[in-house]
Amino acid sequence: MSKVKNNWTAKVFALLISIFLWSYVMSEVNPIIKTDYKDVNVRLTNISSLDRQGLVVMDPKIATIDVTVTGKKSDMDRFTSANIIAEADLEGYSEGEMKVSVNVKLLNTAYDVKIVNHEPREILFKIDKVISKEVSVNIQTVGEVPEGYILEEINKKPQNIMIRGPRTWVNEVSEARAVVDLTNRTSSAGMSVPVQLLNDKGDEVRGIEKDPGIVDISIDISKAMKLPIELETINELPENININDIKIYPSTVMVKGSGDFSKLKKIKTKAIDINTLIGQTSMDIELALPEGVKLVDPKQKISISYSVEEIVEKEYIFSSDEISIKNLGENLKVKKETLPSEVKVILKGPKSIFNNISKDNVKLYLDLKDFLKGINKIDLKIEDIQGITIKSIDPTRTDIELEEVAPKEIEPKEIAPKIEE
């Protein structure tokens, strides 16, 4: 009996030794190890619940976490990050910034692998409401039409478009713009132009639906040129009134037309009665545009300014001593007795000019050029005075006797009139 008991004791002891030795060997040959997996993608579930509410995830676009797992080396050698399933359930969330828990599980449970930890355990999601907004389309032109042409107008269709997207992005849009290049365009045209959505810095805002994304543009281009304006008047002013310093504002005007109107050199005003200018110093006038010609600016005003002056007459009496002699030939002298004893001159002109001149400014003379010895009929003349006209000189013509004298016989006292070479 004692022998049997001792045999069982030996067997149990041997078994324990075997288990210990096996455990020792296995811990050395197939140890338990820990592995970190970085940037494991988090799958978003129940996205459809956001869609039904008109919501969209703005950030992060791709969510990741770090996961730590442990297992025996033999299992870990066959384990990959593809066996890790990380999920964030978006069911029940609304617009705003929300912390959502991340659930992690293993895809293949055949491996003796366990999840030890994952970070972060919650992810902050920004969820936006999808909204629609109507915006007006602005037309921006680049380049210029060639010289001799003008851009009259640009039309667009439709005037507005609808944009749809996350509230944050839609609210960034400050302008919907369509760009039209005018370089080298000489005729009207139609075109389809894509619409750009821009923020207040001029940068394009992407990720937003546009309806429509293209607008139809029509541009109207005409020939044009700048021409001087000419004042057209009718009738005559009274003799005692003069109109001076007439100025047209503007002096030129831009006109347009279809076909060839390049032969035009000026644009006349509609004829105005010159007498309507009396009593004022300016007035608006109209242009007499030829058929087929229009103003580039139909609202442009044309006006004239001027001065109205009274025309007066003034009489001057000259004695023979005040008559100047010009161009007297050699060896000739004027016989004083043949000079008119008195000459009456009547001048006519603006009162303002006469206020600034005296008799000394009026030069009465006889031009004796090419006249010879003897009695000659010679016209009396007045030197020009700007703005003044001669109404009459009495006498207009006189008989002057020229005498031939020897140089030694010439005495200064014998020649009374003033002599000018």
Secondary structure by P-SEA (a helix, b strand, c coil): caaaaaaaaaaaaaaaaaaaaaaaaaaaabbbbbbbbcccbbbbcaaaaaaaaccccccccbbbbbbbbbccaaaaaacccccbbbbbbcccccccbbbbbbbbbbcccccccccccccccbbbbbbbbbbbbbbbbbbbbccccccccccccccccccbbbbbccaaaaaacccbbbbbbcccccccccbbbbbbbbcccccccccccccccbbbbbbbbbbcbbbbbbbbbccccccccccccccccccbbbbbbcccccccccccccccccccccccccbbbbbbcccccccccccccccccbbbbbbbbbbbbbccccbbbccccccccccccccccbbbbbbbccaaaaacccccccccccccccccccccbbbbbbccccccccccccccbbbbbbbbbcccccccccccccccc
